[in-house]
């Protein structure tokens, strides 16, 4: 009998504790919503975090925490809470709401492709929702714009690479052309040098002021004494010739074109 009463008492306290815990969780959700409505998003997110700790498998706790984090522009953390929320419910409205807000976080983060997918999932559960359809169109435009920009950037990069390659080829061609011209000029200069080497002073008029020419002129000039001697010999030779012509019986000596001196 005593054992039976103890069992009743135990169940009673467990029930009271369960009701107290439930009321405490509900109280946190209530307090969090009040703070959220007053735009006290730091306070709201803190309260909802406490609620999640008490009841981690509740859709409302994660969804409301995601909303508070979204308002604080903590988009990555908010997305994580929305993902948890949509996995914890089978209700179509709650599924649509969690996917819709998840799409908003992706759109704010600049990931238009993921935003499009999230909005499409939201429309599966709420096909006639105009807000979802409107944001889906916005996300599609941003996605297309991003793809076009990426394609344009790729094309610009490709054009720049082609221009750089063409410029390098032109530089290489000009370099080879310059080297060829330099080789041709060097060859011509070399041949001209050989020609000049062979010409020397050929065809060049003597410069009277040139020391070498003066020295040659001085060497070619005959001393006066020698000139006098030559003249005297010429005179004697002429006299001897005259004498021979007069003496016809004398021995005749053939004349020579070479000079005696």
C-alpha positions as CSV (number, residue, x, y, z in Angstrom):
1,X,0.0,0.0,0.0
2,X,2.8,2.4,0.9
3,X,4.6,1.6,-2.3
4,X,1.5,2.4,-4.3
5,X,1.2,5.9,-2.6
6,X,4.9,6.6,-3.3
7,X,4.3,5.8,-7.0
8,X,1.4,8.3,-7.1
9,X,3.5,10.9,-5.4
10,X,6.3,10.4,-7.9
11,X,4.0,10.8,-10.9
12,X,2.5,13.9,-9.3
13,X,5.9,15.6,-9.0
14,X,6.9,14.5,-12.5
15,X,3.7,16.0,-13.8
16,X,4.2,19.3,-11.9
17,X,7.8,19.5,-13.1
18,X,6.6,18.9,-16.7
19,X,4.0,21.6,-16.5
20,X,6.5,24.0,-14.9
21,X,9.0,23.2,-17.7
22,X,6.4,23.7,-20.4
23,X,5.3,27.0,-18.9
24,X,8.9,28.1,-18.6
25,X,9.5,27.4,-22.3
26,X,6.3,29.1,-23.3
27,X,7.3,32.0,-21.1
28,X,10.6,32.4,-22.9
29,X,8.8,32.3,-26.3
30,X,6.4,35.0,-25.1
31,X,9.2,37.2,-23.7
32,X,11.2,36.7,-26.9
33,X,8.3,37.8,-29.1
34,X,7.7,40.9,-26.9
35,X,11.3,41.9,-27.3
36,X,11.2,41.2,-31.0
37,X,8.1,43.4,-31.4
38,X,9.9,46.2,-29.6
39,X,12.8,45.8,-32.1
40,X,15.1,44.7,-29.2
41,X,16.7,42.1,-31.4
42,X,19.7,41.4,-29.2
43,X,17.4,40.7,-26.2
44,X,15.0,38.6,-28.4
45,X,17.8,36.4,-29.8
46,X,19.2,35.8,-26.3
47,X,15.8,34.7,-25.0
48,X,15.1,32.5,-28.0
49,X,18.5,30.8,-27.5
50,X,17.4,29.9,-24.0
51,X,14.2,28.5,-25.4
52,X,16.1,26.4,-27.9
53,X,18.2,25.0,-25.1
54,X,15.1,24.0,-23.2
55,X,13.4,22.5,-26.2
56,X,15.7,21.9,-29.1
57,X,13.2,20.1,-31.3
58,X,10.6,22.9,-31.4
59,X,10.0,24.6,-34.8
60,X,8.9,27.9,-33.2
61,X,12.0,28.3,-31.1
62,X,14.4,27.9,-34.1
63,X,12.2,29.9,-36.4
64,X,11.9,32.8,-34.0
65,X,15.6,32.7,-33.3
66,X,16.3,32.8,-37.0
67,X,14.1,35.9,-37.3
68,X,16.0,37.7,-34.5
69,X,19.4,36.8,-36.1
70,X,18.2,38.0,-39.5
71,X,17.2,41.4,-38.0
72,X,20.8,41.6,-36.6
73,X,22.1,40.9,-40.1
74,X,23.7,37.7,-39.0
75,X,22.5,35.9,-42.1
76,X,24.6,32.8,-42.0
77,X,23.4,32.0,-38.4
78,X,19.8,32.9,-39.3
79,X,20.0,30.5,-42.3
80,X,21.1,27.7,-40.1
81,X,18.1,28.2,-37.8
82,X,15.6,28.3,-40.7
83,X,17.1,25.0,-42.0
84,X,16.6,23.4,-38.6
85,X,13.1,24.8,-38.4
86,X,11.9,23.5,-41.7
87,X,13.2,20.0,-40.8
88,X,11.2,20.0,-37.6
89,X,7.7,20.6,-39.1
90,X,5.4,18.9,-41.5
91,X,3.0,21.8,-41.6
92,X,2.8,23.4,-45.1
93,X,2.5,27.0,-43.8
94,X,5.5,26.5,-41.5
95,X,7.5,24.8,-44.3
96,X,6.7,27.7,-46.7
97,X,7.6,30.3,-44.1
98,X,10.9,28.8,-43.2
99,X,12.0,28.3,-46.9
100,X,10.8,31.8,-47.7
101,X,12.9,33.4,-44.9
102,X,15.8,31.1,-45.9
103,X,15.7,32.5,-49.4
104,X,15.8,36.0,-47.9
105,X,19.0,35.3,-46.1
106,X,20.7,33.9,-49.3
107,X,19.5,36.9,-51.2
108,X,21.0,39.3,-48.6
109,X,24.2,37.3,-48.7
110,X,24.4,37.7,-52.5
111,X,23.8,34.1,-53.3
112,X,21.0,34.5,-55.8
113,X,21.2,30.9,-57.0
114,X,20.5,29.4,-53.6
115,X,17.8,32.1,-53.0
116,X,16.0,31.0,-56.2
117,X,16.0,27.3,-55.0
118,X,14.7,28.3,-51.6
119,X,11.8,30.4,-53.0
120,X,10.9,27.6,-55.4
121,X,10.7,25.2,-52.4
122,X,8.5,27.7,-50.6
123,X,6.1,27.9,-53.5
124,X,5.7,24.1,-53.4
125,X,4.0,24.5,-50.0
126,X,2.3,27.9,-50.8
127,X,1.9,28.2,-54.6
128,X,-0.3,31.4,-54.5
129,X,1.9,33.5,-52.2
130,X,2.6,36.7,-54.0
131,X,5.5,37.8,-51.8
132,X,7.3,34.5,-52.5
133,X,6.7,34.9,-56.3
134,X,7.9,38.5,-56.2
135,X,11.1,37.7,-54.4
136,X,11.7,34.7,-56.7
137,X,11.6,37.0,-59.7
138,X,14.1,39.4,-58.0
139,X,16.4,36.5,-57.2
140,X,16.2,35.2,-60.8
141,X,17.2,38.7,-62.2
142,X,20.1,38.9,-59.9
143,X,21.2,35.4,-60.8
144,X,21.0,36.2,-64.5
145,X,22.9,39.5,-64.0
146,X,25.6,37.7,-62.0
147,X,26.0,35.1,-64.8
148,X,26.2,37.8,-67.5
149,X,28.8,39.7,-65.5
150,X,30.8,36.5,-65.0
151,X,30.6,35.7,-68.7
152,X,31.6,39.3,-69.6
153,X,34.5,39.2,-67.2
154,X,35.7,35.9,-68.7
155,X,35.4,37.3,-72.2
156,X,37.3,40.4,-71.2
157,X,40.0,38.2,-69.6
158,X,40.2,36.2,-72.7
159,X,40.5,39.3,-74.9
160,X,43.2,40.7,-72.6
161,X,45.2,37.4,-72.8
162,X,44.9,37.4,-76.6
163,X,46.0,41.0,-76.8
164,X,49.0,40.3,-74.5
165,X,49.9,37.3,-76.6
166,X,49.6,39.3,-79.8
167,X,51.7,42.1,-78.2
168,X,54.4,39.6,-77.2
169,X,54.4,38.1,-80.7
170,X,54.7,41.6,-82.3
171,X,57.5,42.5,-79.9
172,X,59.3,39.2,-80.7
173,X,58.8,39.9,-84.4
174,X,60.2,43.4,-84.1
175,X,63.1,42.1,-82.1
176,X,64.0,39.6,-84.7
177,X,63.5,42.2,-87.4
178,X,65.8,44.6,-85.6
179,X,68.4,41.9,-85.1
180,X,68.2,41.0,-88.8
181,X,68.6,44.7,-89.8
182,X,71.5,45.1,-87.4
183,X,73.2,42.0,-88.8
184,X,72.7,43.4,-92.4
185,X,74.1,46.8,-91.3
186,X,77.1,45.2,-89.6
187,X,77.8,43.1,-92.7
188,X,77.6,46.1,-94.9
189,X,79.8,48.1,-92.6
190,X,82.3,45.2,-92.5
191,X,82.5,45.0,-96.3
192,X,82.9,48.8,-96.6
193,X,85.6,48.6,-94.0
194,X,87.5,46.0,-96.2
195,X,87.1,48.3,-99.2
196,X,88.4,51.2,-97.3
197,X,91.2,49.1,-96.0
198,X,92.3,48.3,-99.6
199,X,91.9,51.8,-100.9
200,X,94.3,53.5,-98.5
201,X,95.5,56.9,-99.9
202,X,94.6,55.9,-103.5
203,X,93.4,58.8,-105.5
204,X,94.1,61.3,-102.7
205,X,95.9,64.4,-103.7
206,X,99.1,65.2,-101.8
207,X,98.7,67.8,-99.1
208,X,101.5,70.4,-99.3
209,X,101.2,70.9,-95.6
210,X,101.7,67.2,-94.9
211,X,105.1,66.5,-93.2
212,X,105.5,63.2,-95.1
213,X,105.0,65.0,-98.4
214,X,107.4,67.8,-97.4
215,X,110.0,65.2,-96.5
216,X,109.5,63.4,-99.8
217,X,109.9,66.7,-101.7
218,X,113.0,67.5,-99.8
219,X,114.5,64.1,-100.6
220,X,113.6,64.5,-104.3
221,X,115.3,67.9,-104.4
222,X,119.0,67.6,-105.8
223,X,121.8,69.4,-103.9
224,X,123.3,72.4,-105.6
225,X,126.8,71.0,-105.7
226,X,125.6,67.8,-107.3
227,X,123.6,69.8,-109.9
228,X,126.8,71.8,-110.8
229,X,128.7,68.6,-111.2
230,X,126.1,67.1,-113.5
231,X,126.1,70.3,-115.6
232,X,129.8,70.2,-115.9
233,X,129.8,66.5,-117.0
234,X,127.1,67.3,-119.5
235,X,129.2,70.1,-120.9
236,X,132.3,67.9,-121.1
237,X,130.3,65.1,-122.8
238,X,129.0,67.6,-125.3
239,X,132.5,68.7,-126.0
240,X,133.7,65.2,-126.4
241,X,130.9,64.4,-128.8
242,X,131.8,67.4,-130.9
243,X,135.4,66.4,-130.9
244,X,134.5,62.9,-132.2
245,X,132.4,64.3,-134.9
246,X,135.3,66.4,-136.1
247,X,137.8,63.5,-136.0
248,X,136.1,61.2,-138.4
249,X,139.0,58.7,-138.3
250,X,138.7,58.2,-134.5
251,X,137.2,55.1,-133.0
252,X,133.5,55.4,-132.8
253,X,131.9,54.7,-129.3
254,X,128.1,53.8,-129.4
255,X,125.9,56.3,-127.5
256,X,124.0,55.1,-124.5
257,X,120.7,56.3,-123.3
258,X,121.8,55.7,-119.7
259,X,123.4,58.5,-117.8
260,X,127.0,58.2,-116.6
261,X,126.1,59.5,-113.1
